[in-house]
Amino acid sequence: MAEANDMYGSIYQNLIDAGCDRQTAEQCMVFAKGGQFTDMLPILVRHRKDLLGSLHESQKRIDCLDYLLYKVKNLTAG
């Protein structure tokens, strides 16, 4: 029984570490404890898509900042 609890604890911690909110993590845990792991997949895929979208937005901001840094350095060097 301890192994099952360890598995569920590990799943829950992984969900939290992945940035899932409490409601999403608890919903996934209901599926996990019921052995309905395939029902977790759409939730996990959606969360991954959201994280990837955030990553792309951050990358765009970094690219803009890098361009501005480049322009400012060229203005001060010339």
PDB file of N, CA, C and O in Angstrom, chain B, residues numbered from 101:
ATOM      1  N   MET B 101       0.817  -1.203   0.000  1.00  0.00           N
ATOM      2  CA  MET B 101       0.000   0.000   0.000  1.00  0.00           C
ATOM      3  C   MET B 101       0.853   1.257   0.000  1.00  0.00           C
ATOM      4  O   MET B 101       0.473   2.268  -0.590  1.00  0.00           O
ATOM      5  N   ALA B 102       2.006   1.199   0.659  1.00  0.00           N
ATOM      6  CA  ALA B 102       2.891   2.367   0.694  1.00  0.00           C
ATOM      7  C   ALA B 102       3.370   2.724  -0.704  1.00  0.00           C
ATOM      8  O   ALA B 102       3.546   3.900  -1.023  1.00  0.00           O
ATOM      9  N   GLU B 103       3.581   1.710  -1.539  1.00  0.00           N
ATOM     10  CA  GLU B 103       4.031   1.977  -2.899  1.00  0.00           C
ATOM     11  C   GLU B 103       2.985   2.748  -3.685  1.00  0.00           C
ATOM     12  O   GLU B 103       3.330   3.652  -4.447  1.00  0.00           O
ATOM     13  N   ALA B 104       1.715   2.409  -3.514  1.00  0.00           N
ATOM     14  CA  ALA B 104       0.646   3.133  -4.200  1.00  0.00           C
ATOM     15  C   ALA B 104       0.610   4.579  -3.731  1.00  0.00           C
ATOM     16  O   ALA B 104       0.471   5.494  -4.543  1.00  0.00           O
ATOM     17  N   ASN B 105       0.735   4.788  -2.419  1.00  0.00           N
ATOM     18  CA  ASN B 105       0.743   6.153  -1.903  1.00  0.00           C
ATOM     19  C   ASN B 105       1.935   6.929  -2.437  1.00  0.00           C
ATOM     20  O   ASN B 105       1.816   8.107  -2.772  1.00  0.00           O
ATOM     21  N   ASP B 106       3.092   6.264  -2.517  1.00  0.00           N
ATOM     22  CA  ASP B 106       4.280   6.911  -3.081  1.00  0.00           C
ATOM     23  C   ASP B 106       4.037   7.301  -4.531  1.00  0.00           C
ATOM     24  O   ASP B 106       4.430   8.386  -4.960  1.00  0.00           O
ATOM     25  N   MET B 107       3.386   6.415  -5.293  1.00  0.00           N
ATOM     26  CA  MET B 107       3.104   6.699  -6.691  1.00  0.00           C
ATOM     27  C   MET B 107       2.178   7.908  -6.813  1.00  0.00           C
ATOM     28  O   MET B 107       2.426   8.802  -7.621  1.00  0.00           O
ATOM     29  N   TYR B 108       1.112   7.936  -6.012  1.00  0.00           N
ATOM     30  CA  TYR B 108       0.174   9.053  -6.068  1.00  0.00           C
ATOM     31  C   TYR B 108       0.827  10.346  -5.601  1.00  0.00           C
ATOM     32  O   TYR B 108       0.584  11.416  -6.161  1.00  0.00           O
ATOM     33  N   GLY B 109       1.651  10.236  -4.579  1.00  0.00           N
ATOM     34  CA  GLY B 109       2.379  11.413  -4.108  1.00  0.00           C
ATOM     35  C   GLY B 109       3.317  11.948  -5.174  1.00  0.00           C
ATOM     36  O   GLY B 109       3.451  13.158  -5.354  1.00  0.00           O
ATOM     37  N   SER B 110       3.957  11.038  -5.871  1.00  0.00           N
ATOM     38  CA  SER B 110       4.869  11.416  -6.944  1.00  0.00           C
ATOM     39  C   SER B 110       4.119  12.079  -8.098  1.00  0.00           C
ATOM     40  O   SER B 110       4.575  13.079  -8.653  1.00  0.00           O
ATOM     41  N   ILE B 111       2.976  11.519  -8.450  1.00  0.00           N
ATOM     42  CA  ILE B 111       2.160  12.101  -9.522  1.00  0.00           C
ATOM     43  C   ILE B 111       1.708  13.500  -9.123  1.00  0.00           C
ATOM     44  O   ILE B 111       1.822  14.440  -9.910  1.00  0.00           O
ATOM     45  N   TYR B 112       1.197  13.640  -7.908  1.00  0.00           N
ATOM     46  CA  TYR B 112       0.712  14.941  -7.445  1.00  0.00           C
ATOM     47  C   TYR B 112       1.849  15.967  -7.444  1.00  0.00           C
ATOM     48  O   TYR B 112       1.671  17.094  -7.906  1.00  0.00           O
ATOM     49  N   GLN B 113       3.006  15.578  -6.929  1.00  0.00           N
ATOM     50  CA  GLN B 113       4.137  16.511  -6.872  1.00  0.00           C
ATOM     51  C   GLN B 113       4.576  16.909  -8.272  1.00  0.00           C
ATOM     52  O   GLN B 113       4.942  18.060  -8.509  1.00  0.00           O
ATOM     53  N   ASN B 114       4.541  15.963  -9.196  1.00  0.00           N
ATOM     54  CA  ASN B 114       4.916  16.263 -10.570  1.00  0.00           C
ATOM     55  C   ASN B 114       3.938  17.251 -11.193  1.00  0.00           C
ATOM     56  O   ASN B 114       4.347  18.150 -11.928  1.00  0.00           O
ATOM     57  N   LEU B 115       2.659  17.090 -10.906  1.00  0.00           N
ATOM     58  CA  LEU B 115       1.655  18.025 -11.416  1.00  0.00           C
ATOM     59  C   LEU B 115       1.905  19.431 -10.883  1.00  0.00           C
ATOM     60  O   LEU B 115       1.832  20.404 -11.633  1.00  0.00           O
ATOM     61  N   ILE B 116       2.196  19.537  -9.595  1.00  0.00           N
ATOM     62  CA  ILE B 116       2.475  20.838  -8.982  1.00  0.00           C
ATOM     63  C   ILE B 116       3.756  21.428  -9.569  1.00  0.00           C
ATOM     64  O   ILE B 116       3.801  22.610  -9.908  1.00  0.00           O
ATOM     65  N   ASP B 117       4.793  20.602  -9.688  1.00  0.00           N
ATOM     66  CA  ASP B 117       6.064  21.066 -10.253  1.00  0.00           C
ATOM     67  C   ASP B 117       5.906  21.528 -11.699  1.00  0.00           C
ATOM     68  O   ASP B 117       6.635  22.406 -12.159  1.00  0.00           O
ATOM     69  N   ALA B 118       4.950  20.933 -12.411  1.00  0.00           N
ATOM     70  CA  ALA B 118       4.690  21.306 -13.802  1.00  0.00           C
ATOM     71  C   ALA B 118       3.849  22.570 -13.908  1.00  0.00           C
ATOM     72  O   ALA B 118       3.557  23.036 -15.009  1.00  0.00           O
ATOM     73  N   GLY B 119       3.461  23.125 -12.763  1.00  0.00           N
ATOM     74  CA  GLY B 119       2.724  24.381 -12.770  1.00  0.00           C
ATOM     75  C   GLY B 119       1.218  24.237 -12.831  1.00  0.00           C
ATOM     76  O   GLY B 119       0.514  25.220 -13.060  1.00  0.00           O
ATOM     77  N   CYS B 120       0.710  23.028 -12.629  1.00  0.00           N
ATOM     78  CA  CYS B 120      -0.744  22.844 -12.599  1.00  0.00           C
ATOM     79  C   CYS B 120      -1.308  23.530 -11.365  1.00  0.00           C
ATOM     80  O   CYS B 120      -0.712  23.486 -10.289  1.00  0.00           O
ATOM     81  N   ASP B 121      -2.463  24.165 -11.533  1.00  0.00           N
ATOM     82  CA  ASP B 121      -3.109  24.740 -10.360  1.00  0.00           C
ATOM     83  C   ASP B 121      -3.713  23.613  -9.522  1.00  0.00           C
ATOM     84  O   ASP B 121      -3.790  22.464  -9.959  1.00  0.00           O
ATOM     85  N   ARG B 122      -4.128  23.960  -8.340  1.00  0.00           N
ATOM     86  CA  ARG B 122      -4.618  22.945  -7.399  1.00  0.00           C
ATOM     87  C   ARG B 122      -5.816  22.181  -7.957  1.00  0.00           C
ATOM     88  O   ARG B 122      -5.908  20.963  -7.809  1.00  0.00           O
ATOM     89  N   GLN B 123      -6.726  22.902  -8.597  1.00  0.00           N
ATOM     90  CA  GLN B 123      -7.926  22.263  -9.145  1.00  0.00           C
ATOM     91  C   GLN B 123      -7.559  21.243 -10.226  1.00  0.00           C
ATOM     92  O   GLN B 123      -8.104  20.140 -10.251  1.00  0.00           O
ATOM     93  N   THR B 124      -6.648  21.608 -11.105  1.00  0.00           N
ATOM     94  CA  THR B 124      -6.219  20.698 -12.166  1.00  0.00           C
ATOM     95  C   THR B 124      -5.519  19.482 -11.583  1.00  0.00           C
ATOM     96  O   THR B 124      -5.771  18.352 -12.002  1.00  0.00           O
ATOM     97  N   ALA B 125      -4.640  19.715 -10.614  1.00  0.00           N
ATOM     98  CA  ALA B 125      -3.920  18.609  -9.977  1.00  0.00           C
ATOM     99  C   ALA B 125      -4.895  17.662  -9.291  1.00  0.00           C
ATOM    100  O   ALA B 125      -4.761  16.443  -9.402  1.00  0.00           O
ATOM    101  N   GLU B 126      -5.865  18.213  -8.591  1.00  0.00           N
ATOM    102  CA  GLU B 126      -6.836  17.365  -7.891  1.00  0.00           C
ATOM    103  C   GLU B 126      -7.709  16.593  -8.869  1.00  0.00           C
ATOM    104  O   GLU B 126      -8.054  15.438  -8.618  1.00  0.00           O
ATOM    105  N   GLN B 127      -8.067  17.223  -9.980  1.00  0.00           N
ATOM    106  CA  GLN B 127      -8.860  16.530 -10.992  1.00  0.00           C
ATOM    107  C   GLN B 127      -8.062  15.357 -11.572  1.00  0.00           C
ATOM    108  O   GLN B 127      -8.604  14.268 -11.761  1.00  0.00           O
ATOM    109  N   CYS B 128      -6.799  15.578 -11.846  1.00  0.00           N
ATOM    110  CA  CYS B 128      -5.945  14.500 -12.351  1.00  0.00           C
ATOM    111  C   CYS B 128      -5.803  13.390 -11.319  1.00  0.00           C
ATOM    112  O   CYS B 128      -5.777  12.211 -11.672  1.00  0.00           O
ATOM    113  N   MET B 129      -5.712  13.760 -10.054  1.00  0.00           N
ATOM    114  CA  MET B 129      -5.558  12.754  -9.005  1.00  0.00           C
ATOM    115  C   MET B 129      -6.802  11.884  -8.870  1.00  0.00           C
ATOM    116  O   MET B 129      -6.696  10.694  -8.571  1.00  0.00           O
ATOM    117  N   VAL B 130      -7.970  12.462  -9.085  1.00  0.00           N
ATOM    118  CA  VAL B 130      -9.200  11.659  -9.060  1.00  0.00           C
ATOM    119  C   VAL B 130      -9.121  10.588 -10.145  1.00  0.00           C
ATOM    120  O   VAL B 130      -9.444   9.423  -9.909  1.00  0.00           O
ATOM    121  N   PHE B 131      -8.686  10.998 -11.335  1.00  0.00           N
ATOM    122  CA  PHE B 131      -8.535  10.032 -12.424  1.00  0.00           C
ATOM    123  C   PHE B 131      -7.470   8.993 -12.090  1.00  0.00           C
ATOM    124  O   PHE B 131      -7.673   7.799 -12.312  1.00  0.00           O
ATOM    125  N   ALA B 132      -6.336   9.443 -11.557  1.00  0.00           N
ATOM    126  CA  ALA B 132      -5.237   8.519 -11.243  1.00  0.00           C
ATOM    127  C   ALA B 132      -5.669   7.494 -10.207  1.00  0.00           C
ATOM    128  O   ALA B 132      -5.423   6.299 -10.371  1.00  0.00           O
ATOM    129  N   LYS B 133      -6.308   7.953  -9.149  1.00  0.00           N
ATOM    130  CA  LYS B 133      -6.727   7.032  -8.084  1.00  0.00           C
ATOM    131  C   LYS B 133      -7.812   6.076  -8.550  1.00  0.00           C
ATOM    132  O   LYS B 133      -7.982   4.994  -7.987  1.00  0.00           O
ATOM    133  N   GLY B 134      -8.553   6.483  -9.590  1.00  0.00           N
ATOM    134  CA  GLY B 134      -9.567   5.602 -10.157  1.00  0.00           C
ATOM    135  C   GLY B 134      -9.022   4.711 -11.263  1.00  0.00           C
ATOM    136  O   GLY B 134      -9.765   3.951 -11.885  1.00  0.00           O
ATOM    137  N   GLY B 135      -7.709   4.812 -11.503  1.00  0.00           N
ATOM    138  CA  GLY B 135      -7.102   4.007 -12.555  1.00  0.00           C
ATOM    139  C   GLY B 135      -7.429   4.492 -13.957  1.00  0.00           C
ATOM    140  O   GLY B 135      -7.202   3.779 -14.934  1.00  0.00           O
ATOM    141  N   GLN B 136      -7.961   5.701 -14.058  1.00  0.00           N
ATOM    142  CA  GLN B 136      -8.375   6.264 -15.347  1.00  0.00           C
ATOM    143  C   GLN B 136      -7.278   7.181 -15.905  1.00  0.00           C
ATOM    144  O   GLN B 136      -7.514   8.360 -16.170  1.00  0.00           O
ATOM    145  N   PHE B 137      -6.108   6.631 -16.073  1.00  0.00           N
ATOM    146  CA  PHE B 137      -4.961   7.437 -16.498  1.00  0.00           C
ATOM    147  C   PHE B 137      -5.162   8.053 -17.876  1.00  0.00           C
ATOM    148  O   PHE B 137      -4.684   9.157 -18.136  1.00  0.00           O
ATOM    149  N   THR B 138      -5.865   7.352 -18.760  1.00  0.00           N
ATOM    150  CA  THR B 138      -6.087   7.917 -20.098  1.00  0.00           C
ATOM    151  C   THR B 138      -6.968   9.158 -20.039  1.00  0.00           C
ATOM    152  O   THR B 138      -6.887  10.014 -20.920  1.00  0.00           O
ATOM    153  N   ASP B 139      -7.809   9.268 -19.010  1.00  0.00           N
ATOM    154  CA  ASP B 139      -8.644  10.460 -18.860  1.00  0.00           C
ATOM    155  C   ASP B 139      -7.824  11.679 -18.438  1.00  0.00           C
ATOM    156  O   ASP B 139      -8.276  12.815 -18.577  1.00  0.00           O
ATOM    157  N   MET B 140      -6.625  11.440 -17.924  1.00  0.00           N
ATOM    158  CA  MET B 140      -5.729  12.540 -17.555  1.00  0.00           C
ATOM    159  C   MET B 140      -5.078  13.167 -18.786  1.00  0.00           C
ATOM    160  O   MET B 140      -4.705  14.340 -18.766  1.00  0.00           O
ATOM    161  N   LEU B 141      -4.944  12.391 -19.846  1.00  0.00           N
ATOM    162  CA  LEU B 141      -4.178  12.841 -21.007  1.00  0.00           C
ATOM    163  C   LEU B 141      -4.659  14.165 -21.598  1.00  0.00           C
ATOM    164  O   LEU B 141      -3.829  15.042 -21.835  1.00  0.00           O
ATOM    165  N   PRO B 142      -5.965  14.357 -21.850  1.00  0.00           N
ATOM    166  CA  PRO B 142      -6.381  15.644 -22.417  1.00  0.00           C
ATOM    167  C   PRO B 142      -6.050  16.831 -21.504  1.00  0.00           C
ATOM    168  O   PRO B 142      -5.717  17.916 -21.982  1.00  0.00           O
ATOM    169  N   ILE B 143      -6.144  16.619 -20.208  1.00  0.00           N
ATOM    170  CA  ILE B 143      -5.824  17.684 -19.258  1.00  0.00           C
ATOM    171  C   ILE B 143      -4.337  18.011 -19.325  1.00  0.00           C
ATOM    172  O   ILE B 143      -3.953  19.180 -19.361  1.00  0.00           O
ATOM    173  N   LEU B 144      -3.509  16.978 -19.343  1.00  0.00           N
ATOM    174  CA  LEU B 144      -2.062  17.180 -19.389  1.00  0.00           C
ATOM    175  C   LEU B 144      -1.624  17.800 -20.713  1.00  0.00           C
ATOM    176  O   LEU B 144      -0.752  18.669 -20.737  1.00  0.00           O
ATOM    177  N   VAL B 145      -2.225  17.355 -21.806  1.00  0.00           N
ATOM    178  CA  VAL B 145      -1.892  17.909 -23.123  1.00  0.00           C
ATOM    179  C   VAL B 145      -2.289  19.382 -23.188  1.00  0.00           C
ATOM    180  O   VAL B 145      -1.538  20.200 -23.720  1.00  0.00           O
ATOM    181  N   ARG B 146      -3.451  19.726 -22.656  1.00  0.00           N
ATOM    182  CA  ARG B 146      -3.898  21.121 -22.647  1.00  0.00           C
ATOM    183  C   ARG B 146      -2.957  21.988 -21.814  1.00  0.00           C
ATOM    184  O   ARG B 146      -2.607  23.097 -22.217  1.00  0.00           O
ATOM    185  N   HIS B 147      -2.549  21.479 -20.652  1.00  0.00           N
ATOM    186  CA  HIS B 147      -1.632  22.243 -19.803  1.00  0.00           C
ATOM    187  C   HIS B 147      -0.287  22.424 -20.508  1.00  0.00           C
ATOM    188  O   HIS B 147       0.309  23.500 -20.449  1.00  0.00           O
ATOM    189  N   ARG B 148       0.181  21.383 -21.164  1.00  0.00           N
ATOM    190  CA  ARG B 148       1.444  21.483 -21.902  1.00  0.00           C
ATOM    191  C   ARG B 148       1.339  22.536 -22.999  1.00  0.00           C
ATOM    192  O   ARG B 148       2.261  23.326 -23.200  1.00  0.00           O
ATOM    193  N   LYS B 149       0.210  22.543 -23.707  1.00  0.00           N
ATOM    194  CA  LYS B 149      -0.010  23.528 -24.768  1.00  0.00           C
ATOM    195  C   LYS B 149       0.009  24.941 -24.196  1.00  0.00           C
ATOM    196  O   LYS B 149       0.596  25.845 -24.791  1.00  0.00           O
ATOM    197  N   ASP B 150      -0.628  25.134 -23.050  1.00  0.00           N
ATOM    198  CA  ASP B 150      -0.632  26.448 -22.400  1.00  0.00           C
ATOM    199  C   ASP B 150       0.775  26.874 -21.998  1.00  0.00           C
ATOM    200  O   ASP B 150       1.160  28.027 -22.198  1.00  0.00           O
ATOM    201  N   LEU B 151       1.543  25.944 -21.432  1.00  0.00           N
ATOM    202  CA  LEU B 151       2.921  26.258 -21.041  1.00  0.00           C
ATOM    203  C   LEU B 151       3.772  26.614 -22.255  1.00  0.00           C
ATOM    204  O   LEU B 151       4.578  27.543 -22.209  1.00  0.00           O
ATOM    205  N   LEU B 152       3.588  25.873 -23.331  1.00  0.00           N
ATOM    206  CA  LEU B 152       4.355  26.138 -24.541  1.00  0.00           C
ATOM    207  C   LEU B 152       3.995  27.503 -25.125  1.00  0.00           C
ATOM    208  O   LEU B 152       4.865  28.220 -25.620  1.00  0.00           O
ATOM    209  N   GLY B 153       2.714  27.860 -25.065  1.00  0.00           N
ATOM    210  CA  GLY B 153       2.290  29.188 -25.515  1.00  0.00           C
ATOM    211  C   GLY B 153       2.942  30.290 -24.699  1.00  0.00           C
ATOM    212  O   GLY B 153       3.373  31.303 -25.249  1.00  0.00           O
ATOM    213  N   SER B 154       3.015  30.095 -23.392  1.00  0.00           N
ATOM    214  CA  SER B 154       3.680  31.067 -22.518  1.00  0.00           C
ATOM    215  C   SER B 154       5.163  31.169 -22.847  1.00  0.00           C
ATOM    216  O   SER B 154       5.738  32.257 -22.851  1.00  0.00           O
ATOM    217  N   LEU B 155       5.762  30.036 -23.119  1.00  0.00           N
ATOM    218  CA  LEU B 155       7.177  30.015 -23.482  1.00  0.00           C
ATOM    219  C   LEU B 155       7.418  30.807 -24.762  1.00  0.00           C
ATOM    220  O   LEU B 155       8.374  31.578 -24.849  1.00  0.00           O
ATOM    221  N   HIS B 156       6.556  30.617 -25.750  1.00  0.00           N
ATOM    222  CA  HIS B 156       6.709  31.332 -27.013  1.00  0.00           C
ATOM    223  C   HIS B 156       6.521  32.835 -26.822  1.00  0.00           C
ATOM    224  O   HIS B 156       7.242  33.631 -27.424  1.00  0.00           O
ATOM    225  N   GLU B 157       5.565  33.224 -25.994  1.00  0.00           N
ATOM    226  CA  GLU B 157       5.370  34.646 -25.703  1.00  0.00           C
ATOM    227  C   GLU B 157       6.607  35.235 -25.041  1.00  0.00           C
ATOM    228  O   GLU B 157       7.038  36.332 -25.394  1.00  0.00           O
ATOM    229  N   SER B 158       7.172  34.522 -24.095  1.00  0.00           N
ATOM    230  CA  SER B 158       8.391  34.990 -23.425  1.00  0.00           C
ATOM    231  C   SER B 158       9.548  35.083 -24.409  1.00  0.00           C
ATOM    232  O   SER B 158      10.339  36.025 -24.351  1.00  0.00           O
ATOM    233  N   GLN B 159       9.651  34.121 -25.307  1.00  0.00           N
ATOM    234  CA  GLN B 159      10.722  34.150 -26.301  1.00  0.00           C
ATOM    235  C   GLN B 159      10.588  35.365 -27.212  1.00  0.00           C
ATOM    236  O   GLN B 159      11.591  35.986 -27.563  1.00  0.00           O
ATOM    237  N   LYS B 160       9.361  35.712 -27.599  1.00  0.00           N
ATOM    238  CA  LYS B 160       9.145  36.902 -28.428  1.00  0.00           C
ATOM    239  C   LYS B 160       9.606  38.152 -27.695  1.00  0.00           C
ATOM    240  O   LYS B 160      10.229  39.029 -28.295  1.00  0.00           O
ATOM    241  N   ARG B 161       9.308  38.244 -26.405  1.00  0.00           N
ATOM    242  CA  ARG B 161       9.723  39.401 -25.614  1.00  0.00           C
ATOM    243  C   ARG B 161      11.246  39.474 -25.513  1.00  0.00           C
ATOM    244  O   ARG B 161      11.831  40.552 -25.609  1.00  0.00           O
ATOM    245  N   ILE B 162      11.873  38.330 -25.321  1.00  0.00           N
ATOM    246  CA  ILE B 162      13.337  38.292 -25.253  1.00  0.00           C
ATOM    247  C   ILE B 162      13.930  38.726 -26.594  1.00  0.00           C
ATOM    248  O   ILE B 162      14.906  39.477 -26.626  1.00  0.00           O
ATOM    249  N   ASP B 163      13.350  38.261 -27.694  1.00  0.00           N
ATOM    250  CA  ASP B 163      13.833  38.651 -29.018  1.00  0.00           C
ATOM    251  C   ASP B 163      13.724  40.162 -29.215  1.00  0.00           C
ATOM    252  O   ASP B 163      14.640  40.784 -29.752  1.00  0.00           O
ATOM    253  N   CYS B 164      12.617  40.750 -28.788  1.00  0.00           N
ATOM    254  CA  CYS B 164      12.445  42.201 -28.892  1.00  0.00           C
ATOM    255  C   CYS B 164      13.487  42.937 -28.058  1.00  0.00           C
ATOM    256  O   CYS B 164      14.073  43.922 -28.508  1.00  0.00           O
ATOM    257  N   LEU B 165      13.710  42.460 -26.863  1.00  0.00           N
ATOM    258  CA  LEU B 165      14.701  43.080 -25.989  1.00  0.00           C
ATOM    259  C   LEU B 165      16.110  42.932 -26.562  1.00  0.00           C
ATOM    260  O   LEU B 165      16.903  43.872 -26.507  1.00  0.00           O
ATOM    261  N   ASP B 166      16.421  41.770 -27.105  1.00  0.00           N
ATOM    262  CA  ASP B 166      17.726  41.566 -27.734  1.00  0.00           C
ATOM    263  C   ASP B 166      17.933  42.530 -28.897  1.00  0.00           C
ATOM    264  O   ASP B 166      19.024  43.075 -29.071  1.00  0.00           O
ATOM    265  N   TYR B 167      16.889  42.740 -29.689  1.00  0.00           N
ATOM    266  CA  TYR B 167      16.982  43.679 -30.808  1.00  0.00           C
ATOM    267  C   TYR B 167      17.220  45.097 -30.298  1.00  0.00           C
ATOM    268  O   TYR B 167      18.056  45.820 -30.839  1.00  0.00           O
ATOM    269  N   LEU B 168      16.496  45.491 -29.269  1.00  0.00           N
ATOM    270  CA  LEU B 168      16.676  46.821 -28.698  1.00  0.00           C
ATOM    271  C   LEU B 168      18.086  46.990 -28.136  1.00  0.00           C
ATOM    272  O   LEU B 168      18.711  48.032 -28.334  1.00  0.00           O
ATOM    273  N   LEU B 169      18.582  45.989 -27.448  1.00  0.00           N
ATOM    274  CA  LEU B 169      19.957  46.040 -26.937  1.00  0.00           C
ATOM    275  C   LEU B 169      20.959  46.206 -28.079  1.00  0.00           C
ATOM    276  O   LEU B 169      21.898  46.996 -27.977  1.00  0.00           O
ATOM    277  N   TYR B 170      20.761  45.477 -29.139  1.00  0.00           N
ATOM    278  CA  TYR B 170      21.631  45.573 -30.309  1.00  0.00           C
ATOM    279  C   TYR B 170      21.620  46.993 -30.873  1.00  0.00           C
ATOM    280  O   TYR B 170      22.675  47.560 -31.157  1.00  0.00           O
ATOM    281  N   LYS B 171      20.421  47.567 -31.035  1.00  0.00           N
ATOM    282  CA  LYS B 171      20.298  48.916 -31.592  1.00  0.00           C
ATOM    283  C   LYS B 171      20.953  49.954 -30.682  1.00  0.00           C
ATOM    284  O   LYS B 171      21.665  50.838 -31.159  1.00  0.00           O
ATOM    285  N   VAL B 172      20.718  49.850 -29.388  1.00  0.00           N
ATOM    286  CA  VAL B 172      21.280  50.815 -28.443  1.00  0.00           C
ATOM    287  C   VAL B 172      22.801  50.710 -28.419  1.00  0.00           C
ATOM    288  O   VAL B 172      23.490  51.730 -28.383  1.00  0.00           O
ATOM    289  N   LYS B 173      23.325  49.506 -28.439  1.00  0.00           N
ATOM    290  CA  LYS B 173      24.786  49.333 -28.459  1.00  0.00           C
ATOM    291  C   LYS B 173      25.394  49.942 -29.715  1.00  0.00           C
ATOM    292  O   LYS B 173      26.467  50.543 -29.658  1.00  0.00           O
ATOM    293  N   ASN B 174      24.711  49.789 -30.852  1.00  0.00           N
ATOM    294  CA  ASN B 174      25.209  50.374 -32.095  1.00  0.00           C
ATOM    295  C   ASN B 174      25.157  51.893 -32.053  1.00  0.00           C
ATOM    296  O   ASN B 174      26.040  52.549 -32.606  1.00  0.00           O
ATOM    297  N   LEU B 175      24.155  52.461 -31.417  1.00  0.00           N
ATOM    298  CA  LEU B 175      24.059  53.916 -31.295  1.00  0.00           C
ATOM    299  C   LEU B 175      25.166  54.473 -30.419  1.00  0.00           C
ATOM    300  O   LEU B 175      25.710  55.541 -30.703  1.00  0.00           O
ATOM    301  N   THR B 176      25.499  53.762 -29.367  1.00  0.00           N
ATOM    302  CA  THR B 176      26.522  54.255 -28.444  1.00  0.00           C
ATOM    303  C   THR B 176      27.928  53.991 -28.963  1.00  0.00           C
ATOM    304  O   THR B 176      28.871  54.671 -28.558  1.00  0.00           O
ATOM    305  N   ALA B 177      28.085  53.018 -29.850  1.00  0.00           N
ATOM    306  CA  ALA B 177      29.409  52.687 -30.380  1.00  0.00           C
ATOM    307  C   ALA B 177      29.787  53.608 -31.540  1.00  0.00           C
ATOM    308  O   ALA B 177      30.967  53.805 -31.831  1.00  0.00           O
ATOM    309  N   GLY B 178      28.777  54.166 -32.193  1.00  0.00           N
ATOM    310  CA  GLY B 178      29.032  54.934 -33.401  1.00  0.00           C
ATOM    311  C   GLY B 178      29.238  56.351 -33.142  1.00  0.00           C
ATOM    312  O   GLY B 178      29.464  57.122 -34.075  1.00  0.00           O
TER     313      GLY B 178
END
